[in-house]
Amino acid sequence: VESLLDDDDEASAALPEVPSGGTSSASAAPMAPNPMVAIASAMLEAQGPRPSFGDFATVPSQNPFAAREHVFVTRHGARIDNGPDADAQWLAKAGHGRPDDPHLSPSGLVAAAELAARLAASDVRVAHVVTSPYLRCVQTADAVAERLGVAIKLEPGISEVGAFAQTLLTTAELASSFPRVDTSYVPAVELSELKPEHSDAAAAHRAHDAALAVRERLDGPILY
């Protein structure tokens, strides 16, 4: 909105001046007001200060971050293979032969811890932490789950494009390294049900359906 107003001011300032007494047709008719600018001006006038978490902290019934239907989405921390502190030899050092499943880099681990601290200090009350089985995602989820005191639910259905059983660890394998993994959780899409996909659109449709199914099954705010 502010950009639109700025652009209109710049456009008006750029108009050439017409000498007094001129007879050009451009000076004969005044410029019509821009209706979008009028709308933008009204929106800015009507807009009050944006609410913060603290605005709702003392009124639980009005807390928008406690509603059952809310979901929060976060991205994993920086990967060891292409982050700011990437290690070109990471796969050889990891020794697991899963080139599509890199772990977090040192800066990615720091970012995951910062995310966990930020959520813990906010008024967001997450009931469930749901993540794909990608190691970088589980590491990020583990930092948050530990800080918030909740379990990790592994949902292969929300994995990115290219995910299938041969590229990822099983729930049992991940639980051996991450005790907060809920081994009793039954995912909307089992790891064995993932099929090779060849487009982001196909993965997006699959993840969309899985996320909706998870939302229907779980009660309370979800962090994906």
N, C-alpha and C positions, 0 to 999 in steps of 0.2 A: 504494500500500500504506500509506504513512504517512498519507495523507488518510483512509483507511478507519479506521485506528486512532484518529486524532484525532476523527473523527465519533462513534465509539463512546464515547470518553471524554466528549465533550460530551453525548451522549445520556444517559449514566449520571449525569452531574452534574445534568442537568435533571430527573431523576425526583423527584417530591415525597416528602418524608419522611412516614412513617406513625407517628403517636404510639404509644408503647409501650402494649401492652394493647389496641390497636385490633382491631376484628373485621372489617375490610374484607376482601373476597375477594382484592383485589389484593395485600395484605400476606401472605396465607396461603401463596401459592405463589411460590418464588424464580424470578427470571427465568432462562430457559434461556440458556446461553452461545451467543454468536453464532459459528457454525462458520467464517464468513468471517474473523472477527477472529483466530481460532486459526490459520487458514492464513496470514494476513498476518503474524502474529507469527513463525511458523516460517520464512517466507520471509526476513524481515528478519534473523533470527538466522543463517540459512544464507548470507546474501549477504556476500561478501567485498568488498574494494576493487575498483572497476572497473578493468580493464586499460587502459593507455594505449599509444600508439604505441611509447614507449620500452621497455615491458615485453617487446616482441618483437624489438627492434632487434638484439640480440646472438644471437638464435637464428633464423637464416633459415628453417630447416625448419618453424618454428612461427609464422612471421610471417603473420597472417591477411590482411595487405594486399598479399601477393604472389601469391596464388592466381590461377590462370588464370580462374576463373569469376567473380571479383569485378567488380562494376561500382560506380561512384560517380556520383552525380547531383548536379548543382549548378544553380542558377538564374542567369540573366544578371543583370548589374547594373541599376541603376535606369534607366528609359527617359526620354528627353528629353520625351516627351509627357505623362507622368503621374507622374513621380518627385518627390522632395522639391525638386528644383530645375528643375521643368518649364518649358519655354518654349512658350508658346501659338503662337508664330510659327515653330516649328521646321520645318514642312513647306515654308513659303514660302522659308525660308533654305536648306533642303536642296536644293530645286529639282528633285527627282526624281519627284514625283507619286505616291509610294507611301505612302498614309496609314497602311497597316497595317504598315509596316516602319520604325519609328523607330530612330534610333541611340541609343547610351548618352548619358546626361547626364554632366556633369563628375563628379558624385558616383558615377555608375555606373562610370566609367572608373577611379576610385580604388578602388572595391570590387573590380573585376576584378583590378587589380594586387595588392590585398591577398590575394585568393584565391590568386593565383599564388604569392605569397611564402609563404603558409601551407602550400600543398602542397609547395613546394620544400623547406621546412624540416622536413617531416614524413617519416615512413617509408613513405608511400604511393608506390608505384612505378607510375606510369601509363604504359602502353605505347601507348595510343591516346586521342586527344581527338576525340570525335565530336559534331557539332553540327548543328542545323537550319540552313538558309540564311538565316534572319532575321538582319539586320545586327547587331542588339544581341547576339544569341547568338554570332555569328562574332567580334565584337569581344571578348567575354568569353573565348571559346575561344582567341583569338589571344594574349591576355595570358598565359594559362596555358601554351599550347604553346611560346611563346618562352622562358618561364622553365624549362620542363621539357625543352626540346630535342626536341620531337616534332612531327609534322605534324598538320594539321587535316583531318579527314575530314568532308565535307559529306553529311548524310543527310536528304534531304527527308522521309523517312518518319516521322521523330520530331517533325515540326513540329506546332504547335498547331492548334486548330480554325480553319478559314477560310483555310488555306494552299493556294494553287494557283499555277500557273506565272506568271500575270499579276501576282501580288503580290510576287514575290521575284526577286532577282538570280540569274543563272546561275552555275555553278561558274567559268566563264572570267571573268565580270565580277568576281566576288569575288576570284579569284586575282590579278587585276591590282592590287588594293589590299592583299591579304593574301598575301604570297609563301609563307607556310607552308601554304597550302591544297594538299592533295594532289590534283592534277588527274587522277591515274591511278586514284584510288579509284572503284569502281563501286558506287553505292548500292543498297540493298535495294529502295528505291522511287525511281524517277527523278522529277525535278521535273515532267516532262510527264505523269506518271501520277497526280499528285494531282488529286482531284476535289473540287468544292465540297461542303462538309459543313455540316450544319445543327444539329449537336448535339455537345456535349463527349464524349458516350459514343461516337459514331462515330469521332471523332478519337482517343480513347483506345484503341479496338480497333485502329485502323490503326497507331498509334505502338507499341503493345504487340507487334504482329506484326513490325514493322520492327526494333524493338530486339532481339527474340529472333533474328531473322535475322542481325543484325550480330554478336551474341554468338557465334553459331555460326561465322561467317566469320573472326573476328579472334582471335588468340591473345594472351593476356595481359590484365591489368586495363584496363578501359575507363572513361574519364571522359566521361559524357554531359553 
